[in-house]
Structure formats: structure tokens, C-alpha cells
Amino acid sequence: MTDYVIGVDIGTQSTKALLTDAHGRIVAQQSKAYRPDTPRPLWAEQWPSVWLDAVVETIAGCATKAAHTEPGFSPDRVRAICIGGLYGGSGIPVDEKMEALHPCLIWMDRRATAEVDWVRRHLDLERLYAITGNGVDSYYGFTKMLWLRNRAPEVFRRTRYFLPPNAFVIHALTGEVAVDRSSAGNIGGVYDLRAGRWSEAMLDALGIPASTMPPRLVASSDVVGGLTADAAKRLGLRAGTPVVAGGVDAAIATLAAGVTRPGQHVAMIGSSMCWGYIAHDVDARNGLVSMPHVFGGPDDLYVFGGAISAGACVTWFRDQFCRDVAHEAARCGVDMHELLDAEAREVPAGSEGLAFLPYLMGERSPIWDAKASGAFVGLTLYHRREHVYRSVLEGVSYALRDNMEAGAKAAARLDEKLIVVGGATHSDLWMQIIADVTARPVQTIEQDVEAPMGAALLAAYGVGLIDENEVRRGWVTLVPRAAPVNDAVTRYDAMFGVYKSLYPALAASMHQLADAREAPVSK
């Protein structure tokens, strides 16, 4: 009889579940869309009930669909579930009853700027870098925890644990509390990367009670617990079905693409952009983020750089300036991005002298500036919407190259080919732009799956349905997607030089504007 597994990815804007057999054949897929709350500029948060409801709905949907389409399928044959997801920043502060006390301040939230300044003034930064392998920025969860301590002291006082999104959902399904090491390491500031445990020294220095860090730390392929009877009934599965820990989505998507050895590298471009590779050594001063990888030995680290806004820039442009295109796409029954791409394809590389800085929520690596902001530079009366749209795609691609160049300083070597996963891969134009900007051949996954497939792979491995060799071979097929074109590469080299010069030139003005946004408005 056939065995099955389910992989789940809790994303920033949607949750996706994937049901496969024990060798990666896709049987059913489901997704549920939502949006994070952004109550103030540079704030981004989510109540975890949104994620839990989406996980339940998508898993149950997969089980129902499989029962109707897969001969011989039975819920009893689902051997494991693995739940990964977005980097949850602060994590969810929960009380003794494991009920949420406050929305989760997610990865894109940038409110903790004062806390960053405090850390820089009061902590030995070199020691923090050495212990955690990470730097100091409002991106990191530990600074968001400090914000809660300072701005929501009653929440902080009542907090029993800070739980990453996947850990919160797994507890709701199993009654067990555990944190996978990739999620723990991504918090930064409080996790000892080499020792593989919470850093009591850093927690003490920061004033974060060690008791708020769940004591059970596990590998991403470890079984945390089995489905409770109530959870199993809601999901349409068997009580006791093992739930595997999972991890941070970028690392799981990297695993899904078959990246398990040093030198391989992947760009995950969804709402944000994460470009990462596998390493055994890290140096926080290179400006990248480090965490334990979701697969491999204790020395295998996932090191990445990333733009906070990538696909989110495209979504913003689409929603604010392309309503007529949306109506036309609906009338024709096509995706509006196909229409936008068709227009922008006629614009030369470099958008005829128009550059875009994709810092719509501040920026992560390599500049690490929460007060950075987006900008179009070079705009003239000649430029049309297709120029502006193309410049958005190019700006995110420049940010990718910027991170790759920062990462190349630390990586022993990088493969010539660049693997790209995520929603951006639906655009042939964007894949060509990335190939031309980075001067690297681009490969993508043939199947329309990324992180959920990596989670399914971990589920199968976690309960012994497959061995380490099959994990390394992976369950997806990589296909050539775009090759760099010499003329475009030359144009983009020149434009990238302009891109690199713009942030230093504009940073002071960006900071003044950020301060003006925060200033109280007189009435």
C-alpha cells in the first residue's frame, strides 16, 4: 500500500499544503491567502489564529481532495506532516495556557529601531557576532522582543514562551512545545550557533528571561509529537499522526531545490528575497544572516542575504498603479502579470536610465538600514508605466546581485548556475533579467512547488520513509530557464554601478524622511 506525507509552508501572504506519496509524487495541493496587518509605517504583524486556521483548512483540503482523486487513498496512510514557515521575528508571545498575548512581529516589521540603538550602545557586539553568527538590526527577533519589553510591558511580563509560527501551530495540533534549530538561530542575538542552544550569556546581557525560550530544541526532521484526537478530527487524519518540526521557509525551499552541499546557492523570491548557500563557517561582519540548516550535520549552516521587499514591490506597484490592467486581464481571462511583462519586454535593459531602490520596508542585507526607503531615480516625462514596472523587476534583481557579491566574500566557492524559486519564477521576463544582472545561467524547479515540497521531504525523512541519499537527490527537477545575454549584461553592469552609488548618496535624506513620518502630526 502507498504511504503519503504532507508538507506545509506558512507564508507571509498565504499558506500552502502539499500531499505527496513517499517519493514525491504530488497527489493534492491547497492554498489559503491572507495579508499581514500593517497598522503603521514599517510595522508588520499577524495574529497566529490566521496561520492556524489556514494550516487546518489547507491540510484538510488536501486530505479531502486525495480521497476523491487518489485510488486507494486513506487518511491512515498519511505517515507524517511537516510544518515550516515564514521567519516569525519576535515569535508569538503566549501565556501559560499557550494563548497568544499579542500579534507576532514578523520578519518585515521594522519598528524596533530604538532597541537596535540600545543594543549597539550597551552590548559587546564582537562577542554577540561570535556567539550568534548574526548582527544587530530590527529584522532580528531579539530586538522585537526588546520592543515588546519596552512598549508592551504587561504582555512581556505575562509571556511564558516566544514561539515561532510553525512551533505555535505544531503545539496547537499536538500539545507539544518545541522549536527547531533553524527558527531558533534566525532569531539572532539569543542563540549560540556553535553550541546549538540558547545563549544564557546573551539572554542575560539583553535582559530577556531565559525561561521565555522553550527548552526543547530539535532538528527540523525530528518528530515533535502526534496529532491530538481533536486536531485529527479537524484535519480528517488519524490521531497520533507524527508531526515533524520543519523550519524557516527559505532554508526549506533551498532544500527542496536539492541544495545540500557547500557551493550550491538558491534565490527564493516571493514577498521578500532570500539568497542563500550552505556553509560551515560564518562571519557576521559580512552582513549576512546565519542559522542551522534544516538538513545535514550540526556544522551545516544556511547563510543568506535578503531584501525585505521583493515580490512585495511588484504587488505594491500592481495594486496602486495598474487597476486598468487588472480589469483587462479579468476580461481576457489571463494573469495581469502576463500583460505587464509583455509591455515591459519591449523596454531595453536598464529601463532607459530609470533605477529603482526596492527599500519599501527599510532594507536588510547588505545595508541593514530600517530607515532606508524606496526611490525611483532618473524618472522623466519620457518614461511610461512599462519602464517603471521593468525598473521594479530590475531593482530587486540589483538587490539580489548586491547580496551575492557580499556572500561571495565569505563563501569558499559558488556554483556558476543560480537556482531561483518562488513566485517570481512565473515570470519569464524576470528570470531573464536576473540572468543578465547576475551574469549567471538561471535554473528553476519544473514543478510548481518550493517550500511545501521541502517540508514534505523532511516529513518523509523524519519518519524513516526515505534515507539521507534520497533527501540529497531531492524530489524536484531543475530545468534551464534563462542564459545571460552579453549586451544586456554590459548594460546592467553599468546600471548596477549606479544602483550601488544611490543608497550612500540618499541615505541621509531617507533618514530625515523616516523621522518625519514618525513625528507627531499637529491638529
MARDRENZA-798584 format. One record per residue (C-alpha): x, y, z. Coordinates in pm, whole numbers, padded with zeros to 5 digits, always signed. Layout:
BEGIN
XYZ
...
//
This chain:
BEGIN
+00000+00000+00000
+00112+00354-00075
+00237+00580+00203
+00181+00956+00198
+00320+01269+00366
+00205+01630+00390
+00430+01935+00372
+00306+02278+00482
+00454+02623+00431
+00308+02906+00639
+00389+03207+00422
+00365+03580+00472
+00068+03613+00235
-00059+03257+00205
-00029+02908+00348
+00028+02617+00111
-00007+02246+00179
+00114+01964-00042
+00025+01595-00015
+00265+01356-00188
+00342+00988-00185
+00661+00874-00013
+00871+00950-00321
+00749+01298-00402
+00467+01236-00648
+00220+01521-00597
-00130+01400-00511
-00303+01716-00387
-00229+02083-00322
-00423+02356-00138
-00356+02719-00051
-00515+02990+00159
-00441+03361+00106
-00433+03641+00365
-00237+03958+00435
-00027+04068+00732
-00151+04367+00929
+00044+04691+00876
-00115+04934+01125
+00167+05189+01097
+00452+05260+00853
+00721+04990+00878
+00506+04777+01109
+00404+04424+01006
+00230+04179+01236
-00009+03886+01234
-00237+03718+01486
-00140+03347+01484
-00502+03233+01459
-00484+03337+01092
-00199+03093+01037
-00354+02811+01238
-00686+02839+01055
-00505+02838+00720
-00300+02531+00812
-00609+02340+00920
-00802+02441+00609
-00524+02352+00363
-00433+02017+00522
-00798+01916+00544
-00844+02028+00184
-00555+01811+00068
-00695+01508+00251
-01041+01562+00103
-00906+01612-00248
-00687+01299-00222
-00985+01093-00105
-01168+01187-00427
-00881+01167-00676
-00627+00912-00549
-00734+00547-00580
-00678+00361-00257
-00601+00673-00052
-00682+00653+00315
-00608+00908+00589
-00448+00623+00781
-00176+00608+00513
-00058+00966+00585
+00257+00883+00777
+00373+01233+00873
+00311+01606+00848
+00588+01866+00846
+00516+02233+00906
+00759+02506+00806
+00701+02872+00758
+00800+03233+00750
+01060+03369+00987
+00844+03485+01272
+01060+03768+01405
+00974+03809+01771
+00775+03489+01771
+00429+03476+01926
+00421+03572+02294
+00198+03314+02461
+00079+03285+02820
+00072+02981+03047
-00230+02848+02855
-00040+02886+02525
-00279+03157+02413
-00143+03449+02211
-00100+03772+02404
-00005+03994+02111
+00032+03969+01733
+00358+03823+01610
+00601+04093+01493
+00705+03920+01170
+01031+03940+00979
+00939+04252+00779
+00846+04456+01086
+01099+04737+01143
+00964+04915+01450
+01248+04823+01689
+01492+05094+01580
+01537+05240+01930
+01608+04891+02063
+01875+04842+01796
+02042+05164+01911
+02028+05045+02272
+02192+04712+02185
+02468+04885+01991
+02542+05111+02290
+02526+04854+02568
+02644+04514+02436
+02983+04382+02332
+02900+04348+01963
+03204+04142+01874
+03100+03887+02137
+02744+03884+02004
+02874+03829+01649
+03099+03546+01762
+02832+03363+01964
+02532+03405+01737
+02687+03439+01391
+02449+03730+01334
+02441+04107+01365
+02209+04366+01512
+01909+04502+01324
+01536+04547+01375
+01491+04250+01139
+01608+04015+01412
+01359+03873+01658
+01556+03959+01969
+01524+04332+01903
+01149+04288+01851
+01130+04109+02187
+01300+04411+02342
+01038+04635+02178
+00766+04433+02347
+00952+04462+02676
+00972+04841+02639
+00642+04922+02469
+00410+04642+02586
+00547+04559+02933
+00230+04383+03050
+00250+04147+02750
+00618+04086+02816
+00556+04021+03187
+00286+03761+03112
+00481+03585+02834
+00555+03221+02908
+00723+03149+02575
+00805+03319+02247
+00702+03065+01981
+00793+03076+01610
+00485+03043+01382
+00544+02676+01296
+00606+02589+01662
+00283+02764+01765
+00083+02568+01506
+00253+02239+01595
+00165+02292+01960
-00197+02356+01864
-00200+02026+01671
-00002+01807+01911
+00006+01973+02253
+00387+01961+02243
+00621+02260+02262
+00948+02251+02068
+01149+02488+01849
+01351+02374+01551
+01709+02499+01544
+01677+02690+01216
+01399+02903+01365
+01594+02946+01689
+01907+03059+01506
+01715+03301+01286
+01602+03494+01595
+01963+03614+01624
+02107+03755+01945
+01990+03476+02178
+02109+03153+02008
+02460+03008+02031
+02520+02893+01675
+02811+02661+01751
+02680+02514+02077
+02334+02457+01929
+02146+02600+02226
+02009+02923+02368
+02285+03156+02483
+02236+03230+02851
+02512+03492+02832
+02336+03689+02557
+01990+03648+02711
+02126+03785+03037
+02301+04076+02865
+01982+04164+02675
+01753+04130+02974
+01536+03864+02813
+01440+03590+03063
+01586+03255+02962
+01259+03099+03076
+01080+03252+02775
+01288+03038+02539
+01128+02691+02502
+01377+02438+02643
+01318+02169+02381
+01527+02237+02072
+01504+01988+01787
+01630+01918+01437
+01399+02014+01152
+01343+01646+01072
+01260+01544+01431
+00910+01435+01527
+00768+01679+01783
+00454+01480+01866
+00141+01318+01728
-00190+01476+01630
-00435+01506+01916
-00776+01349+01866
-00936+01691+01827
-00677+01810+01573
-00701+01485+01378
-01078+01524+01352
-01042+01880+01218
-00781+01770+00963
-00952+01449+00857
-00648+01244+00951
-00556+00974+01203
-00497+01067+01567
-00133+01021+01655
-00005+01105+01306
+00353+01228+01362
+00419+01599+01315
+00775+01689+01213
+00934+02013+01332
+01008+02185+01000
+01188+02519+00995
+01234+02854+00824
+01082+02865+00476
+01387+02998+00292
+01603+02712+00415
+01331+02455+00342
+01284+02594-00010
+01660+02568-00056
+01643+02202+00046
+01353+02147-00195
+01577+02269-00477
+01830+01998-00391
+02081+02224-00218
+02263+02020+00046
+02634+02087-00013
+02864+02392+00005
+02881+02587-00321
+02521+02541-00422
+02307+02853-00390
+01942+02949-00430
+01747+03274-00458
+01398+03248-00313
+01194+03540-00445
+00847+03576-00303
+00722+03866-00094
+01084+03905+00012
+01407+03782-00141
+01646+03541+00030
+01962+03434-00149
+02145+03165+00043
+02402+02891+00039
+02533+02612+00262
+02846+02683+00468
+03039+02550+00765
+03182+02882+00881
+03026+03226+00917
+03140+03579+00987
+02863+03815+01096
+03067+04112+00975
+02991+04014+00615
+02636+04134+00678
+02450+03810+00609
+02210+03605+00822
+02310+03265+00957
+02114+02975+01104
+02141+02595+01127
+02037+02434+00802
+01721+02222+00802
+01918+01917+00687
+02265+01777+00738
+02509+01769+01026
+02549+02011+01318
+02809+02210+01122
+02583+02267+00821
+02465+02626+00823
+02228+02813+00595
+02373+03158+00527
+02167+03411+00338
+02125+03771+00243
+01793+03919+00160
+01580+04209+00051
+01281+04278+00274
+01068+04379-00023
+01093+04185-00349
+00766+04047-00482
+00604+04287-00237
+00738+04574-00451
+00570+04424-00757
+00246+04374-00563
+00256+04733-00442
+00311+04868-00794
+00042+04642-00937
-00218+04733-00676
-00154+05107-00679
-00096+05182-01048
-00236+04900-01262
-00607+04876-01195
-00689+04915-01562
-00457+04623-01640
-00635+04416-01375
-00970+04484-01543
-00828+04395-01885
-00672+04076-01753
-01003+03973-01594
-01185+04043-01921
-00936+03832-02118
-00904+03558-01856
-00528+03595-01815
-00291+03681-01531
-00234+04057-01524
+00141+03999-01481
+00147+03848-01830
+00015+04177-01968
+00261+04385-01765
+00550+04161-01871
+00451+04186-02236
+00466+04568-02218
+00793+04576-02023
+00961+04326-02257
+00970+04599-02521
+01174+04827-02291
+01554+04795-02322
+01764+04656-02037
+01820+04932-01784
+01473+05084-01841
+01629+05367-02042
+01804+05524-01747
+01548+05457-01473
+01665+05294-01148
+01456+05169-00857
+01568+05114-00498
+01341+04840-00353
+01357+04955+00008
+00983+04987+00067
+01009+04846+00421
+01363+04950+00501
+01630+04704+00397
+01810+04401+00527
+02145+04291+00391
+02387+04414+00299
+02298+04773+00406
+02093+04691+00722
+01902+05015+00741
+01548+05019+00879
+01512+05382+00771
+01603+05321+00408
+01315+05388+00171
+01222+05319-00188
+01313+05553-00471
+01281+05590-00846
+01582+05781-00979
+01613+05905-01334
+01239+05945-01392
+01146+06174-01683
+00837+06270-01880
+00950+06020-02141
+00912+05721-01912
+00590+05522-01927
+00438+05265-01696
+00621+04980-01866
+00954+05150-01788
+00859+05187-01424
+00737+04828-01397
+01052+04693-01556
+01266+04908-01328
+01095+04746-01026
+01192+04400-01152
+01543+04526-01219
+01576+04693-00878
+01501+04369-00695
+01750+04193-00925
+02017+04451-00837
+01946+04381-00469
+01997+04011-00539
+02332+04078-00705
+02432+04305-00414
+02373+04019-00170
+02551+03767-00391
+02859+03987-00403
+02851+04023-00025
+02814+03647+00014
+03098+03573-00227
+03337+03734+00022
+03269+03451+00267
+03173+03153+00051
+03462+02926-00043
+03309+02898-00388
+02973+02934-00558
+02840+02723-00843
+02814+02901-01176
+02441+02831-01204
+02189+03018-00993
+01874+02835-00882
+01567+03058-00840
+01249+02951-00660
+00935+03133-00552
+00659+03331-00716
+00900+03532-00931
+00968+03220-01139
+00626+03259-01302
+00773+03550-01499
+00998+03460-01795
+01093+03827-01820
+01209+03845-01459
+01413+03524-01495
+01590+03675-01798
+01657+04000-01612
+01810+03806-01321
+02031+03606-01558
+02151+03929-01723
+02201+04124-01398
+02394+03843-01226
+02563+03716-01545
+02469+03362-01441
+02254+03095-01605
+01926+03059-01415
+01759+02729-01332
+01413+02686-01180
+01206+02396-01047
+00997+02228-01314
+00716+02154-01067
+00522+02448-00924
+00639+02375-00569
+00908+02506-00337
+00895+02516+00043
+00593+02278+00076
+00788+02015-00118
+01089+02064+00108
+00861+02020+00408
+00716+01700+00259
+01070+01575+00203
+01154+01641+00570
+00833+01465+00677
+00927+01151+00485
+01283+01160+00615
+01173+01230+00970
+00970+00909+00996
+01213+00692+00801
+01024+00656+00473
+01332+00772+00282
+01703+00783+00362
+01962+01060+00356
+02065+00983-00002
+01712+01034-00133
+01691+01366+00051
+02011+01476-00120
+01878+01369-00460
+01556+01556-00392
+01210+01525-00536
+01213+01801-00796
+01358+01851-01142
+01568+02158-01217
+01534+02300-01567
+01734+02569-01753
+01532+02888-01761
+01745+03178-01884
+02100+03239-02002
+02276+03577-01979
+02286+03786-02298
+02615+03971-02343
+02472+04308-02449
+02226+04312-02159
+02498+04203-01916
+02707+04502-02021
+02416+04745-01978
+02329+04603-01640
+02689+04623-01519
+02673+04997-01574
+02330+05029-01412
+02438+04821-01114
+02720+05067-01055
+02459+05345-01046
+02240+05137-00812
+02531+05088-00570
+02601+05461-00563
+02244+05569-00492
+02194+05445-00136
+02505+05620+00007
+02401+05938-00174
+02040+05927-00049
+02075+05769+00296
+02076+06094+00495
+01763+06219+00317
+01595+05881+00365
+01659+05906+00739
+01517+06258+00756
+01204+06143+00576
+01170+05842+00806
+01192+06070+01108
+00929+06299+00954
+00693+06001+00916
+00733+05921+01285
+00689+06280+01405
+00351+06350+01570
+00108+06538+01348
-00028+06861+01496
-00401+06923+01455
//
